[in-house]
């Protein structure tokens, strides 16, 4: 997770960290609004990353349990 100073000027040039974060947030909002059939709400990127992290943990344990 990015911990940025909220008072610093953001850099939205292509390839910058702020630009990549903005694109990832937009993708997460679009994904969430498509699944829930509603408008997006703040924190979509955090929710997407949390579900991806849990899916990774679950798949790791499923593979470990089978061995």
HTML snippet that shows the backbone in 3Dmol.js (N, CA, C, O; Angstrom):
<script src="https://3Dmol.org/build/3Dmol-min.js"></script>
<div id="view" style="width:600px;height:400px;position:relative"></div>
<script>
const pdb = `
ATOM      1  N   UNK A   1       0.840  -1.167   0.000  1.00  0.00           N
ATOM      2  CA  UNK A   1       0.000   0.000   0.000  1.00  0.00           C
ATOM      3  C   UNK A   1       0.885   1.231   0.000  1.00  0.00           C
ATOM      4  O   UNK A   1       1.922   1.263   0.663  1.00  0.00           O
ATOM      5  N   UNK A   2       0.477   2.226  -0.735  1.00  0.00           N
ATOM      6  CA  UNK A   2       1.285   3.432  -0.839  1.00  0.00           C
ATOM      7  C   UNK A   2       0.923   4.398   0.287  1.00  0.00           C
ATOM      8  O   UNK A   2      -0.245   4.738   0.471  1.00  0.00           O
ATOM      9  N   UNK A   3       1.913   4.829   1.022  1.00  0.00           N
ATOM     10  CA  UNK A   3       1.732   5.856   2.033  1.00  0.00           C
ATOM     11  C   UNK A   3       2.335   7.133   1.489  1.00  0.00           C
ATOM     12  O   UNK A   3       3.552   7.319   1.516  1.00  0.00           O
ATOM     13  N   UNK A   4       1.478   8.013   0.996  1.00  0.00           N
ATOM     14  CA  UNK A   4       1.939   9.242   0.396  1.00  0.00           C
ATOM     15  C   UNK A   4       1.589  10.421   1.282  1.00  0.00           C
ATOM     16  O   UNK A   4       0.605  10.395   2.022  1.00  0.00           O
ATOM     17  N   UNK A   5       2.402  11.443   1.194  1.00  0.00           N
ATOM     18  CA  UNK A   5       2.121  12.676   1.896  1.00  0.00           C
ATOM     19  C   UNK A   5       0.925  13.339   1.213  1.00  0.00           C
ATOM     20  O   UNK A   5       1.003  13.624   0.018  1.00  0.00           O
ATOM     21  N   UNK A   6      -0.176  13.596   1.918  1.00  0.00           N
ATOM     22  CA  UNK A   6      -1.359  14.163   1.270  1.00  0.00           C
ATOM     23  C   UNK A   6      -1.158  15.600   0.792  1.00  0.00           C
ATOM     24  O   UNK A   6      -1.958  16.097  -0.001  1.00  0.00           O
ATOM     25  N   UNK A   7      -0.109  16.275   1.257  1.00  0.00           N
ATOM     26  CA  UNK A   7       0.105  17.661   0.882  1.00  0.00           C
ATOM     27  C   UNK A   7       1.075  17.829  -0.284  1.00  0.00           C
ATOM     28  O   UNK A   7       1.297  18.945  -0.753  1.00  0.00           O
ATOM     29  N   UNK A   8       1.651  16.725  -0.752  1.00  0.00           N
ATOM     30  CA  UNK A   8       2.584  16.864  -1.857  1.00  0.00           C
ATOM     31  C   UNK A   8       1.816  16.922  -3.163  1.00  0.00           C
ATOM     32  O   UNK A   8       0.707  16.399  -3.264  1.00  0.00           O
ATOM     33  N   UNK A   9       2.406  17.559  -4.161  1.00  0.00           N
ATOM     34  CA  UNK A   9       1.782  17.668  -5.477  1.00  0.00           C
ATOM     35  C   UNK A   9       1.906  16.329  -6.189  1.00  0.00           C
ATOM     36  O   UNK A   9       2.985  15.738  -6.231  1.00  0.00           O
ATOM     37  N   UNK A  10       0.801  15.854  -6.745  1.00  0.00           N
ATOM     38  CA  UNK A  10       0.800  14.550  -7.402  1.00  0.00           C
ATOM     39  C   UNK A  10       1.327  14.680  -8.823  1.00  0.00           C
ATOM     40  O   UNK A  10       1.169  15.711  -9.476  1.00  0.00           O
ATOM     41  N   UNK A  11       1.952  13.615  -9.278  1.00  0.00           N
ATOM     42  CA  UNK A  11       2.541  13.574 -10.608  1.00  0.00           C
ATOM     43  C   UNK A  11       1.777  12.557 -11.439  1.00  0.00           C
ATOM     44  O   UNK A  11       1.904  11.353 -11.218  1.00  0.00           O
ATOM     45  N   UNK A  12       0.983  13.031 -12.396  1.00  0.00           N
ATOM     46  CA  UNK A  12       0.170  12.142 -13.213  1.00  0.00           C
ATOM     47  C   UNK A  12       0.738  11.944 -14.612  1.00  0.00           C
ATOM     48  O   UNK A  12      -0.013  11.676 -15.550  1.00  0.00           O
ATOM     49  N   UNK A  13       2.034  12.071 -14.762  1.00  0.00           N
ATOM     50  CA  UNK A  13       2.632  11.776 -16.057  1.00  0.00           C
ATOM     51  C   UNK A  13       2.638  10.257 -16.261  1.00  0.00           C
ATOM     52  O   UNK A  13       2.791   9.503 -15.299  1.00  0.00           O
ATOM     53  N   UNK A  14       2.474   9.810 -17.506  1.00  0.00           N
ATOM     54  CA  UNK A  14       2.438   8.359 -17.752  1.00  0.00           C
ATOM     55  C   UNK A  14       3.694   7.666 -17.229  1.00  0.00           C
ATOM     56  O   UNK A  14       4.814   8.105 -17.489  1.00  0.00           O
ATOM     57  N   UNK A  15       3.494   6.590 -16.496  1.00  0.00           N
ATOM     58  CA  UNK A  15       4.594   5.826 -15.931  1.00  0.00           C
ATOM     59  C   UNK A  15       4.928   6.172 -14.499  1.00  0.00           C
ATOM     60  O   UNK A  15       5.698   5.454 -13.860  1.00  0.00           O
ATOM     61  N   UNK A  16       4.371   7.253 -13.973  1.00  0.00           N
ATOM     62  CA  UNK A  16       4.676   7.618 -12.581  1.00  0.00           C
ATOM     63  C   UNK A  16       3.848   6.764 -11.630  1.00  0.00           C
ATOM     64  O   UNK A  16       2.867   6.143 -12.039  1.00  0.00           O
ATOM     65  N   UNK A  17       4.243   6.735 -10.370  1.00  0.00           N
ATOM     66  CA  UNK A  17       3.535   5.945  -9.364  1.00  0.00           C
ATOM     67  C   UNK A  17       2.109   6.449  -9.159  1.00  0.00           C
ATOM     68  O   UNK A  17       1.185   5.649  -9.004  1.00  0.00           O
ATOM     69  N   UNK A  18       1.922   7.778  -9.157  1.00  0.00           N
ATOM     70  CA  UNK A  18       0.578   8.328  -8.985  1.00  0.00           C
ATOM     71  C   UNK A  18      -0.329   7.933 -10.146  1.00  0.00           C
ATOM     72  O   UNK A  18      -1.505   7.630  -9.940  1.00  0.00           O
ATOM     73  N   UNK A  19       0.201   7.935 -11.346  1.00  0.00           N
ATOM     74  CA  UNK A  19      -0.563   7.556 -12.530  1.00  0.00           C
ATOM     75  C   UNK A  19      -0.969   6.084 -12.466  1.00  0.00           C
ATOM     76  O   UNK A  19      -2.109   5.734 -12.772  1.00  0.00           O
ATOM     77  N   UNK A  20      -0.030   5.226 -12.066  1.00  0.00           N
ATOM     78  CA  UNK A  20      -0.323   3.799 -11.949  1.00  0.00           C
ATOM     79  C   UNK A  20      -1.374   3.551 -10.872  1.00  0.00           C
ATOM     80  O   UNK A  20      -2.255   2.708 -11.044  1.00  0.00           O
ATOM     81  N   UNK A  21      -1.283   4.277  -9.772  1.00  0.00           N
ATOM     82  CA  UNK A  21      -2.250   4.144  -8.679  1.00  0.00           C
ATOM     83  C   UNK A  21      -3.630   4.598  -9.145  1.00  0.00           C
ATOM     84  O   UNK A  21      -4.634   3.975  -8.801  1.00  0.00           O
ATOM     85  N   UNK A  22      -3.689   5.678  -9.925  1.00  0.00           N
ATOM     86  CA  UNK A  22      -4.957   6.176 -10.438  1.00  0.00           C
ATOM     87  C   UNK A  22      -5.602   5.150 -11.371  1.00  0.00           C
ATOM     88  O   UNK A  22      -6.805   4.905 -11.284  1.00  0.00           O
ATOM     89  N   UNK A  23      -4.813   4.554 -12.259  1.00  0.00           N
ATOM     90  CA  UNK A  23      -5.353   3.556 -13.180  1.00  0.00           C
ATOM     91  C   UNK A  23      -5.838   2.310 -12.437  1.00  0.00           C
ATOM     92  O   UNK A  23      -6.880   1.750 -12.777  1.00  0.00           O
ATOM     93  N   UNK A  24      -5.091   1.881 -11.434  1.00  0.00           N
ATOM     94  CA  UNK A  24      -5.503   0.719 -10.648  1.00  0.00           C
ATOM     95  C   UNK A  24      -6.801   1.018  -9.891  1.00  0.00           C
ATOM     96  O   UNK A  24      -7.668   0.151  -9.783  1.00  0.00           O
ATOM     97  N   UNK A  25      -6.935   2.230  -9.374  1.00  0.00           N
ATOM     98  CA  UNK A  25      -8.162   2.619  -8.672  1.00  0.00           C
ATOM     99  C   UNK A  25      -9.347   2.640  -9.619  1.00  0.00           C
ATOM    100  O   UNK A  25     -10.432   2.174  -9.272  1.00  0.00           O
ATOM    101  N   UNK A  26      -9.145   3.178 -10.813  1.00  0.00           N
ATOM    102  CA  UNK A  26     -10.224   3.213 -11.796  1.00  0.00           C
ATOM    103  C   UNK A  26     -10.650   1.803 -12.192  1.00  0.00           C
ATOM    104  O   UNK A  26     -11.844   1.530 -12.317  1.00  0.00           O
ATOM    105  N   UNK A  27      -9.689   0.913 -12.388  1.00  0.00           N
ATOM    106  CA  UNK A  27     -10.024  -0.474 -12.726  1.00  0.00           C
ATOM    107  C   UNK A  27     -10.797  -1.145 -11.600  1.00  0.00           C
ATOM    108  O   UNK A  27     -11.748  -1.886 -11.849  1.00  0.00           O
ATOM    109  N   UNK A  28     -10.389  -0.885 -10.363  1.00  0.00           N
ATOM    110  CA  UNK A  28     -11.083  -1.480  -9.215  1.00  0.00           C
ATOM    111  C   UNK A  28     -12.509  -0.950  -9.115  1.00  0.00           C
ATOM    112  O   UNK A  28     -13.430  -1.709  -8.813  1.00  0.00           O
ATOM    113  N   UNK A  29     -12.701   0.344  -9.366  1.00  0.00           N
ATOM    114  CA  UNK A  29     -14.048   0.912  -9.316  1.00  0.00           C
ATOM    115  C   UNK A  29     -14.931   0.322 -10.406  1.00  0.00           C
ATOM    116  O   UNK A  29     -16.091  -0.007 -10.161  1.00  0.00           O
ATOM    117  N   UNK A  30     -14.380   0.189 -11.608  1.00  0.00           N
ATOM    118  CA  UNK A  30     -15.156  -0.391 -12.707  1.00  0.00           C
ATOM    119  C   UNK A  30     -15.518  -1.843 -12.415  1.00  0.00           C
ATOM    120  O   UNK A  30     -16.639  -2.276 -12.681  1.00  0.00           O
ATOM    121  N   UNK A  31     -14.569  -2.586 -11.867  1.00  0.00           N
ATOM    122  CA  UNK A  31     -14.824  -3.985 -11.514  1.00  0.00           C
ATOM    123  C   UNK A  31     -15.924  -4.076 -10.463  1.00  0.00           C
ATOM    124  O   UNK A  31     -16.835  -4.896 -10.580  1.00  0.00           O
ATOM    125  N   UNK A  32     -15.839  -3.237  -9.445  1.00  0.00           N
ATOM    126  CA  UNK A  32     -16.815  -3.273  -8.363  1.00  0.00           C
ATOM    127  C   UNK A  32     -18.193  -2.843  -8.842  1.00  0.00           C
ATOM    128  O   UNK A  32     -19.194  -3.441  -8.447  1.00  0.00           O
ATOM    129  N   UNK A  33     -18.264  -1.820  -9.685  1.00  0.00           N
ATOM    130  CA  UNK A  33     -19.565  -1.364 -10.157  1.00  0.00           C
ATOM    131  C   UNK A  33     -20.183  -2.378 -11.108  1.00  0.00           C
ATOM    132  O   UNK A  33     -21.408  -2.471 -11.190  1.00  0.00           O
ATOM    133  N   UNK A  34     -19.360  -3.143 -11.833  1.00  0.00           N
ATOM    134  CA  UNK A  34     -19.894  -4.180 -12.701  1.00  0.00           C
ATOM    135  C   UNK A  34     -20.434  -5.357 -11.919  1.00  0.00           C
ATOM    136  O   UNK A  34     -21.432  -5.959 -12.316  1.00  0.00           O
ATOM    137  N   UNK A  35     -19.793  -5.695 -10.815  1.00  0.00           N
ATOM    138  CA  UNK A  35     -20.229  -6.832  -9.993  1.00  0.00           C
ATOM    139  C   UNK A  35     -21.471  -6.466  -9.190  1.00  0.00           C
ATOM    140  O   UNK A  35     -22.428  -7.238  -9.133  1.00  0.00           O
ATOM    141  N   UNK A  36     -21.455  -5.308  -8.579  1.00  0.00           N
ATOM    142  CA  UNK A  36     -22.549  -4.913  -7.696  1.00  0.00           C
ATOM    143  C   UNK A  36     -23.665  -4.182  -8.429  1.00  0.00           C
ATOM    144  O   UNK A  36     -24.710  -3.905  -7.840  1.00  0.00           O
ATOM    145  N   UNK A  37     -23.460  -3.864  -9.713  1.00  0.00           N
ATOM    146  CA  UNK A  37     -24.445  -3.152 -10.512  1.00  0.00           C
ATOM    147  C   UNK A  37     -24.859  -1.853  -9.827  1.00  0.00           C
ATOM    148  O   UNK A  37     -26.047  -1.554  -9.707  1.00  0.00           O
ATOM    149  N   UNK A  38     -23.889  -1.103  -9.391  1.00  0.00           N
ATOM    150  CA  UNK A  38     -24.152   0.164  -8.726  1.00  0.00           C
ATOM    151  C   UNK A  38     -22.983   1.096  -8.985  1.00  0.00           C
ATOM    152  O   UNK A  38     -22.010   0.726  -9.642  1.00  0.00           O
ATOM    153  N   UNK A  39     -23.087   2.283  -8.473  1.00  0.00           N
ATOM    154  CA  UNK A  39     -21.986   3.224  -8.608  1.00  0.00           C
ATOM    155  C   UNK A  39     -20.872   2.869  -7.632  1.00  0.00           C
ATOM    156  O   UNK A  39     -21.103   2.160  -6.653  1.00  0.00           O
ATOM    157  N   UNK A  40     -19.672   3.356  -7.895  1.00  0.00           N
ATOM    158  CA  UNK A  40     -18.531   3.010  -7.063  1.00  0.00           C
ATOM    159  C   UNK A  40     -18.572   3.792  -5.764  1.00  0.00           C
ATOM    160  O   UNK A  40     -19.222   4.832  -5.661  1.00  0.00           O
ATOM    161  N   UNK A  41     -17.873   3.276  -4.791  1.00  0.00           N
ATOM    162  CA  UNK A  41     -17.732   3.962  -3.518  1.00  0.00           C
ATOM    163  C   UNK A  41     -16.248   4.066  -3.197  1.00  0.00           C
ATOM    164  O   UNK A  41     -15.462   3.263  -3.699  1.00  0.00           O
ATOM    165  N   UNK A  42     -15.841   5.028  -2.376  1.00  0.00           N
ATOM    166  CA  UNK A  42     -14.430   5.175  -2.040  1.00  0.00           C
ATOM    167  C   UNK A  42     -13.875   3.912  -1.388  1.00  0.00           C
ATOM    168  O   UNK A  42     -14.579   3.227  -0.646  1.00  0.00           O
ATOM    169  N   UNK A  43     -12.622   3.613  -1.668  1.00  0.00           N
ATOM    170  CA  UNK A  43     -11.966   2.460  -1.073  1.00  0.00           C
ATOM    171  C   UNK A  43     -12.042   1.206  -1.914  1.00  0.00           C
ATOM    172  O   UNK A  43     -11.757   0.115  -1.418  1.00  0.00           O
ATOM    173  N   UNK A  44     -12.422   1.334  -3.181  1.00  0.00           N
ATOM    174  CA  UNK A  44     -12.568   0.155  -4.037  1.00  0.00           C
ATOM    175  C   UNK A  44     -11.234  -0.552  -4.243  1.00  0.00           C
ATOM    176  O   UNK A  44     -11.186  -1.782  -4.273  1.00  0.00           O
ATOM    177  N   UNK A  45     -10.159   0.201  -4.382  1.00  0.00           N
ATOM    178  CA  UNK A  45      -8.851  -0.405  -4.599  1.00  0.00           C
ATOM    179  C   UNK A  45      -8.414  -1.206  -3.377  1.00  0.00           C
ATOM    180  O   UNK A  45      -7.862  -2.297  -3.522  1.00  0.00           O
ATOM    181  N   UNK A  46      -8.648  -0.688  -2.195  1.00  0.00           N
ATOM    182  CA  UNK A  46      -8.304  -1.408  -0.972  1.00  0.00           C
ATOM    183  C   UNK A  46      -9.092  -2.699  -0.842  1.00  0.00           C
ATOM    184  O   UNK A  46      -8.544  -3.732  -0.456  1.00  0.00           O
ATOM    185  N   UNK A  47     -10.385  -2.641  -1.166  1.00  0.00           N
ATOM    186  CA  UNK A  47     -11.207  -3.851  -1.099  1.00  0.00           C
ATOM    187  C   UNK A  47     -10.752  -4.877  -2.122  1.00  0.00           C
ATOM    188  O   UNK A  47     -10.725  -6.072  -1.827  1.00  0.00           O
ATOM    189  N   UNK A  48     -10.393  -4.428  -3.328  1.00  0.00           N
ATOM    190  CA  UNK A  48      -9.910  -5.352  -4.351  1.00  0.00           C
ATOM    191  C   UNK A  48      -8.603  -6.010  -3.922  1.00  0.00           C
ATOM    192  O   UNK A  48      -8.441  -7.221  -4.072  1.00  0.00           O
ATOM    193  N   UNK A  49      -7.675  -5.226  -3.390  1.00  0.00           N
ATOM    194  CA  UNK A  49      -6.398  -5.788  -2.941  1.00  0.00           C
ATOM    195  C   UNK A  49      -6.586  -6.747  -1.777  1.00  0.00           C
ATOM    196  O   UNK A  49      -5.889  -7.757  -1.689  1.00  0.00           O
ATOM    197  N   UNK A  50      -7.520  -6.442  -0.882  1.00  0.00           N
ATOM    198  CA  UNK A  50      -7.784  -7.320   0.258  1.00  0.00           C
ATOM    199  C   UNK A  50      -8.346  -8.656  -0.217  1.00  0.00           C
ATOM    200  O   UNK A  50      -7.930  -9.706   0.274  1.00  0.00           O
ATOM    201  N   UNK A  51      -9.281  -8.637  -1.160  1.00  0.00           N
ATOM    202  CA  UNK A  51      -9.828  -9.899  -1.660  1.00  0.00           C
ATOM    203  C   UNK A  51      -8.780 -10.689  -2.431  1.00  0.00           C
ATOM    204  O   UNK A  51      -8.744 -11.916  -2.343  1.00  0.00           O
ATOM    205  N   UNK A  52      -7.924  -9.998  -3.188  1.00  0.00           N
ATOM    206  CA  UNK A  52      -6.856 -10.700  -3.904  1.00  0.00           C
ATOM    207  C   UNK A  52      -5.872 -11.337  -2.934  1.00  0.00           C
ATOM    208  O   UNK A  52      -5.403 -12.452  -3.166  1.00  0.00           O
ATOM    209  N   UNK A  53      -5.557 -10.635  -1.846  1.00  0.00           N
ATOM    210  CA  UNK A  53      -4.641 -11.174  -0.847  1.00  0.00           C
ATOM    211  C   UNK A  53      -5.230 -12.422  -0.200  1.00  0.00           C
ATOM    212  O   UNK A  53      -4.526 -13.418  -0.031  1.00  0.00           O
ATOM    213  N   UNK A  54      -6.526 -12.383   0.167  1.00  0.00           N
ATOM    214  CA  UNK A  54      -7.161 -13.537   0.783  1.00  0.00           C
ATOM    215  C   UNK A  54      -7.278 -14.703  -0.188  1.00  0.00           C
ATOM    216  O   UNK A  54      -7.133 -15.857   0.215  1.00  0.00           O
ATOM    217  N   UNK A  55      -7.538 -14.418  -1.467  1.00  0.00           N
ATOM    218  CA  UNK A  55      -7.593 -15.494  -2.457  1.00  0.00           C
ATOM    219  C   UNK A  55      -6.224 -16.156  -2.604  1.00  0.00           C
ATOM    220  O   UNK A  55      -6.134 -17.372  -2.773  1.00  0.00           O
ATOM    221  N   UNK A  56      -5.166 -15.360  -2.538  1.00  0.00           N
ATOM    222  CA  UNK A  56      -3.817 -15.920  -2.602  1.00  0.00           C
ATOM    223  C   UNK A  56      -3.502 -16.798  -1.409  1.00  0.00           C
ATOM    224  O   UNK A  56      -2.899 -17.861  -1.559  1.00  0.00           O
ATOM    225  N   UNK A  57      -3.906 -16.363  -0.223  1.00  0.00           N
ATOM    226  CA  UNK A  57      -3.673 -17.145   0.996  1.00  0.00           C
ATOM    227  C   UNK A  57      -4.462 -18.451   0.942  1.00  0.00           C
ATOM    228  O   UNK A  57      -3.942 -19.515   1.279  1.00  0.00           O
ATOM    229  N   UNK A  58      -5.726 -18.361   0.512  1.00  0.00           N
ATOM    230  CA  UNK A  58      -6.562 -19.565   0.431  1.00  0.00           C
ATOM    231  C   UNK A  58      -5.998 -20.564  -0.568  1.00  0.00           C
ATOM    232  O   UNK A  58      -5.954 -21.763  -0.296  1.00  0.00           O
ATOM    233  N   UNK A  59      -5.564 -20.067  -1.733  1.00  0.00           N
ATOM    234  CA  UNK A  59      -5.026 -20.988  -2.739  1.00  0.00           C
ATOM    235  C   UNK A  59      -3.722 -21.617  -2.257  1.00  0.00           C
ATOM    236  O   UNK A  59      -3.460 -22.786  -2.537  1.00  0.00           O
ATOM    237  N   UNK A  60      -2.901 -20.849  -1.533  1.00  0.00           N
ATOM    238  CA  UNK A  60      -1.661 -21.395  -0.984  1.00  0.00           C
ATOM    239  C   UNK A  60      -1.966 -22.534  -0.019  1.00  0.00           C
ATOM    240  O   UNK A  60      -1.340 -23.592  -0.088  1.00  0.00           O
ATOM    241  N   UNK A  61      -2.933 -22.322   0.887  1.00  0.00           N
ATOM    242  CA  UNK A  61      -3.257 -23.353   1.868  1.00  0.00           C
ATOM    243  C   UNK A  61      -3.921 -24.560   1.232  1.00  0.00           C
ATOM    244  O   UNK A  61      -3.719 -25.689   1.678  1.00  0.00           O
ATOM    245  N   UNK A  62      -4.719 -24.328   0.185  1.00  0.00           N
ATOM    246  CA  UNK A  62      -5.333 -25.464  -0.509  1.00  0.00           C
ATOM    247  C   UNK A  62      -4.266 -26.325  -1.160  1.00  0.00           C
ATOM    248  O   UNK A  62      -4.339 -27.553  -1.104  1.00  0.00           O
ATOM    249  N   UNK A  63      -3.270 -25.689  -1.781  1.00  0.00           N
ATOM    250  CA  UNK A  63      -2.182 -26.449  -2.389  1.00  0.00           C
ATOM    251  C   UNK A  63      -1.351 -27.161  -1.330  1.00  0.00           C
ATOM    252  O   UNK A  63      -0.946 -28.308  -1.520  1.00  0.00           O
ATOM    253  N   UNK A  64      -1.098 -26.487  -0.222  1.00  0.00           N
ATOM    254  CA  UNK A  64      -0.299 -27.086   0.840  1.00  0.00           C
ATOM    255  C   UNK A  64      -1.032 -28.282   1.444  1.00  0.00           C
ATOM    256  O   UNK A  64      -0.411 -29.302   1.743  1.00  0.00           O
ATOM    257  N   UNK A  65      -2.350 -28.162   1.624  1.00  0.00           N
ATOM    258  CA  UNK A  65      -3.122 -29.212   2.259  1.00  0.00           C
ATOM    259  C   UNK A  65      -3.163 -30.463   1.388  1.00  0.00           C
ATOM    260  O   UNK A  65      -3.201 -31.577   1.911  1.00  0.00           O
ATOM    261  N   UNK A  66      -3.156 -30.296   0.071  1.00  0.00           N
ATOM    262  CA  UNK A  66      -3.215 -31.439  -0.846  1.00  0.00           C
ATOM    263  C   UNK A  66      -1.906 -32.203  -0.893  1.00  0.00           C
ATOM    264  O   UNK A  66      -1.896 -33.384  -1.240  1.00  0.00           O
ATOM    265  N   UNK A  67      -0.810 -31.559  -0.553  1.00  0.00           N
ATOM    266  CA  UNK A  67       0.496 -32.232  -0.640  1.00  0.00           C
ATOM    267  C   UNK A  67       0.749 -33.111   0.530  1.00  0.00           C
ATOM    268  O   UNK A  67       1.800 -33.747   0.609  1.00  0.00           O
TER     269      UNK A  67
END
`;
const viewer = $3Dmol.createViewer("view");
viewer.addModel(pdb, "pdb");
viewer.setStyle({}, {cartoon: {color: "spectrum"}});
viewer.zoomTo();
viewer.render();
</script>
